[in-house]
């Protein structure tokens, strides 16, 4: 079962919930008991060890940006 992230506008809480794909878009109840929490769009990034390609705006530890993994001492 996939893990989805939800936001409750009543108490401004973000929470995760395991739900089946068929019920993912239905509103959820937050941990504080408020009904009507909406599913958030989850974004993620992946890093591979196979190459030096990395987005120019990739964040490195202290918030500095780098164009290659070697610039961040990631090699």
ABEGO torsion letter per residue (X at the ends): XBBBBBBBAAAGBBBBBBBBAAAAABBBBBAAGBBGBBBBBBBBBBBBAABABBBAABBBGAGBBBABAAAAGAX
